[in-house]
C-alpha cells in the first residue's frame, strides 16, 4: 500500500508541473483574443494582389476556425490626412501584418531577411509581423502551429523567429560588390535582351535568393552592373562575356544568337561556385563564334547586285517576243491607234482601232488578237475562251489603259460650294486611282497620285469634308467625283489627269492567254477572273492600278481593293510568269476564295507563279482558300518559285497601312492542301513582314532569300510576330524552310 501511495503522489506532482508549464507557455497577457471572444487586432495585407493576399485570407479563416473569433481583413492602404477617406483608410493600432506591407514593422524584419526563401515572425508592441515573399505560406503555417493554440493567439511582445532559407550561393560579388547592390541593364536595340535580363534575374534569385532589379537602356556610369548589349565591333556572330571595369558585359555581334551569351554566362556562374561563394572579377573573358552559314550583312555591293538583278528581269520582260500559234481554221486580228473600226482587222494593213470594236469581232477558240506595240488603247476587255491576246510590231508593249480619257480639260471641272473643291462634269463610277501628270516612264516609282477619301472612315462623310490638296472623293451613289485643288481648276493645273474606275481591265474567260501587254489605270484588277481554268498571264507589265471601293465587303463600303492578276474562285490551270508588276494598290498575284458556306466546293489546282518581278505592292503574292464548316476546299499543286518581290508596303496604295503590309501571305484553312511549294524566291524588304502564315504550314519552303532591315518585323506566324534579328533562322523552322539565306540590311545601307 505504501508503494502505491508514493506512485500516486508522483503522478500528482508531475501533473502540477505540466499545469505550471502550460500556464507559463500561455501567458494571458500575451493573448490577442479577450475572454469575451473579441479582439482589437485586424489582419493587414499589401494593397496589391500577390501570394500574400491568399495567405492573409487563409490565415483569417483558419484563426476563425481554431478560436471562434474572426479578426477581419484589410489592406495596408492609408488615405491622405485630411481627405474624405482618412477615417476609413488608416493604420490600426493592433495589426497582424502579412507579407510585404508598407508598415515600419514589416520593413524592420525585412531588413534581416533579404532573400527570397527567408521568412520570419515578430511582435513589437501591438504590431505582429508575419513576413515572407516566396515562402509566406510557410510563415503562415508556422504561426498557426506555434502561436494559435488552445483556442487563442499567444505571442509575447519581443518574440522573434527568423527562418533562413537554403541557397546554392551565399556570397556572390561582381568586381568586389555584392550582387544584391548591382543592376541588370539591357540595350533596347534588341527586344530579346529584355527577356534575357528578366530570365537572368530569376536565375540569380533562385541561386542566391536575392532579387535583382532590371532596367531599360544602358548608361555611361561605371557602377557595378550586368549589361546585355550589341557591339558592332565584334564579328557578326560573335558573343563575349567580359568584365569592362566594374561592368560585366554580355556583348553580341549584330547577328549573334542572344541565347548563346545568356547560356554562356549562366553556365559560368553555376560551374564556378566554391563553398557557396562566387566572385566575378576582371579575369572573366569568354567568347564564342556562331554559325553564319545562312546569314550575311548586306553591304553596298550586295544591294547593287539586287538592283542589277531587278534591272535584268525588267529587260527580259520588256524585250520578250510575242508568243502565239495560229491554226489553219483560225484568224489573227490586228489593232492599231491608226486603224479604223470599219476595217476587218485581219492584216497589219487593215487594223481596227478601238476596244469597243473588239467586242463585236466574231472571235472563236484558237484566234489571236494582237495590239501594235507603242500604241495605247483605252477601255476594258472581256476575253473569249480559247483566244490569245498579245502584241505585234516593234517598240514598247501596247498599253491597255482603263482610264476613259485625259480629264485635264478646264471645261470638265466646275467649282462647288466648298472651298477648293471641284466637281468633274463627267460621271465616274467608284474611282480608285487618280494619276496626275504621269510621265509614262517605266520604272518611275514616284509619280503623283490623288489621295482617296472614303465615306465612313473616321469622321469623313463626303465632299464637304475634303480639306487637303489632291484629296478626292468618289460618291458611289451619285457617281459624282470631287477633287480638292489649292491651285485652281484641276484641268488647268495639270497636263494630264487619268482616273481609274471600278472595272477590271481584262476579264478573262477559260483557256485565255494574256501576253506582252501593258495594263494600267483601273481602279479594280488588271486581270480579274472568277472561277476559271487554263488561264495564262505572261510577259506583261502591270502598274498604277487598284484602289476602288469593294462595295458591300464586310457589310459596308469602306474597304478598297485592286490586284494586278487575280483568280477569285476555283481554278485548274493558272500560270503567271515573266511579268513586271509594280505600284499596285493591293496584291501583285493571287488566287483566293472567301465566300460563305453556301458555296459547298471550291478547288484550286495546278497553279504556278514564276520569274515575276513584283515591287511596291501591299501584298506581292497572296493565296488562300478559306473553308467554312460544311464545305469542301482543295488547294493542290501550287508552285511559287524564282520570283523577286521588293519593297512591300512602299507603294502609293500603302499610305496609312505601311507597317501592316505582308509581302507574301497564305491563309491556311483549306481542307486538303497538297504539294504547295515556295522555292527559290527573293523577298526583299517590307515595311510589314516578309511572310504571313495563319496556321501551321503544310506548305514547303526551301532555298528562299529573305532580305530585311535588321531588327524589324520578319514573320507573322500563328504564334505571333518574329523579328529579323539573330533568331530569324530559328523562326524559319516553324515554316519548315530548308536552306534559307538571311540578308540583314543595316541602317546605313538601307533603302
C-alpha positions, 0 to 999 in steps of 0.5 A, a space after each residue: 500500500 505504501 508503494 502505491 501511495 508514493 506512485 500516486 503522489 508522483 503522478 500528482 506532482 508531475 501533473 502540477 508541473 505540466 499545469 505550471 508549464 502550460 500556464 507559463 507557455 500561455 501567458 494571458 497577457 500575451 493573448 490577442 483574443 479577450 475572454 469575451 471572444 473579441 479582439 482589437 487586432 485586424 489582419 493587414 495585407 499589401 494593397 496589391 494582389 500577390 501570394 500574400 493576399 491568399 495567405 492573409 485570407 487563409 490565415 483569417 479563416 483558419 484563426 476563425 476556425 481554431 478560436 471562434 473569433 474572426 479578426 477581419 481583413 484589410 489592406 495596408 492602404 492609408 488615405 491622405 490626412 485630411 481627405 474624405 477617406 482618412 477615417 476609413 483608410 488608416 493604420 490600426 493600432 493592433 495589426 497582424 501584418 502579412 507579407 510585404 506591407 508598407 508598415 515600419 514593422 514589416 520593413 524592420 524584419 525585412 531588413 534581416 531577411 533579404 532573400 527570397 526563401 527567408 521568412 520570419 515572425 515578430 511582435 513589437 508592441 501591438 504590431 505582429 509581423 508575419 513576413 515572407 515573399 516566396 515562402 509566406 505560406 510557410 510563415 503562415 503555417 508556422 504561426 498557426 502551429 506555434 502561436 494559435 493554440 488552445 483556442 487563442 493567439 499567444 505571442 509575447 511582445 519581443 518574440 522573434 523567429 527568423 527562418 533562413 532559407 537554403 541557397 546554392 550561393 551565399 556570397 556572390 560579388 561582381 568586381 568586389 560588390 555584392 550582387 544584391 547592390 548591382 543592376 541588370 541593364 539591357 540595350 533596347 536595340 534588341 527586344 530579346 535582351 529584355 527577356 534575357 535580363 528578366 530570365 537572368 534575374 530569376 536565375 540569380 534569385 533562385 541561386 542566391 535568393 536575392 532579387 535583382 532589379 532590371 532596367 531599360 537602356 544602358 548608361 555611361 556610369 561605371 557602377 557595378 552592373 550586368 549589361 546585355 548589349 550589341 557591339 558592332 565591333 565584334 564579328 557578326 556572330 560573335 558573343 563575349 562575356 567580359 568584365 569592362 571595369 566594374 561592368 560585366 558585359 554580355 556583348 553580341 555581334 549584330 547577328 549573334 544568337 542572344 541565347 548563346 551569351 545568356 547560356 554562356 554566362 549562366 553556365 559560368 556562374 553555376 560551374 564556378 561556385 566554391 563553398 557557396 561563394 562566387 566572385 566575378 572579377 576582371 579575369 572573366 573573358 569568354 567568347 564564342 563564334 556562331 554559325 553564319 552559314 545562312 546569314 550575311 550583312 548586306 553591304 553596298 555591293 550586295 544591294 547593287 547586285 539586287 538592283 542589277 538583278 531587278 534591272 535584268 528581269 525588267 529587260 527580259 520582260 520588256 524585250 520578250 517576243 510575242 508568243 502565239 500559234 495560229 491554226 489553219 481554221 483560225 484568224 489573227 486580228 490586228 489593232 492599231 491607234 491608226 486603224 479604223 473600226 470599219 476595217 476587218 482587222 485581219 492584216 497589219 494593213 487593215 487594223 481596227 482601232 478601238 476596244 469597243 470594236 473588239 467586242 463585236 469581232 466574231 472571235 472563236 477558240 484558237 484566234 489571236 488578237 494582237 495590239 501594235 506595240 507603242 500604241 495605247 488603247 483605252 477601255 476594258 476587255 472581256 476575253 473569249 475562251 480559247 483566244 490569245 491576246 498579245 502584241 505585234 510590231 516593234 517598240 514598247 508593249 501596247 498599253 491597255 489603259 482603263 482610264 476613259 480619257 485625259 480629264 485635264 480639260 478646264 471645261 470638265 471641272 466646275 467649282 462647288 460650294 466648298 472651298 477648293 473643291 471641284 466637281 468633274 462634269 463627267 460621271 465616274 463610277 467608284 474611282 480608285 486611282 487618280 494619276 496626275 501628270 504621269 510621265 509614262 516612264 517605266 520604272 518611275 516609282 514616284 509619280 503623283 497620285 490623288 489621295 482617296 477619301 472614303 465615306 465612313 472612315 473616321 469622321 469623313 462623310 463626303 465632299 464637304 469634308 475634303 480639306 487637303 490638296 489632291 484629296 478626292 472623293 468618289 460618291 458611289 451613289 451619285 457617281 459624282 467625283 470631287 477633287 480638292 485643288 489649292 491651285 485652281 481648276 484641276 484641268 488647268 493645273 495639270 497636263 494630264 489627269 487619268 482616273 481609274 474606275 471600278 472595272 477590271 481591265 481584262 476579264 478573262 474567260 477559260 483557256 485565255 492567254 494574256 501576253 506582252 501587254 501593258 495594263 494600267 489605270 483601273 481602279 479594280 484588277 488588271 486581270 480579274 477572273 472568277 472561277 476559271 481554268 487554263 488561264 495564262 498571264 505572261 510577259 506583261 507589265 502591270 502598274 498604277 492600278 487598284 484602289 476602288 471601293 469593294 462595295 458591300 465587303 464586310 457589310 459596308 463600303 469602306 474597304 478598297 481593293 485592286 490586284 494586278 492578276 487575280 483568280 477569285 474562285 476555283 481554278 485548274 490551270 493558272 500560270 503567271 510568269 515573266 511579268 513586271 508588276 509594280 505600284 499596285 494598290 493591293 496584291 501583285 498575284 493571287 488566287 483566293 476564295 472567301 465566300 460563305 458556306 453556301 458555296 459547298 466546293 471550291 478547288 484550286 489546282 495546278 497553279 504556278 507563279 514564276 520569274 515575276 518581278 513584283 515591287 511596291 505592292 501591299 501584298 506581292 503574292 497572296 493565296 488562300 482558300 478559306 473553308 467554312 464548316 460544311 464545305 469542301 476546299 482543295 488547294 493542290 499543286 501550287 508552285 511559287 518559285 524564282 520570283 523577286 518581290 521588293 519593297 512591300 508596303 512602299 507603294 502609293 496604295 500603302 499610305 496609312 497601312 505601311 507597317 501592316 503590309 505582308 509581302 507574301 501571305 497564305 491563309 491556311 484553312 483549306 481542307 486538303 492542301 497538297 504539294 504547295 511549294 515556295 522555292 527559290 524566291 527573293 523577298 526583299 524588304 517590307 515595311 510589314 513582314 516578309 511572310 504571313 502564315 495563319 496556321 501551321 504550314 503544310 506548305 514547303 519552303 526551301 532555298 528562299 532569300 529573305 532580305 530585311 532591315 535588321 531588327 524589324 518585323 520578319 514573320 507573322 506566324 500563328 504564334 505571333 510576330 518574329 523579328 529579323 534579328 539573330 533568331 530569324 533562322 530559328 523562326 524559319 523552322 516553324 515554316 519548315 524552310 530548308 536552306 534559307 539565306 538571311 540578308 540583314 540590311 543595316 541602317 546605313 545601307 538601307 533603302 
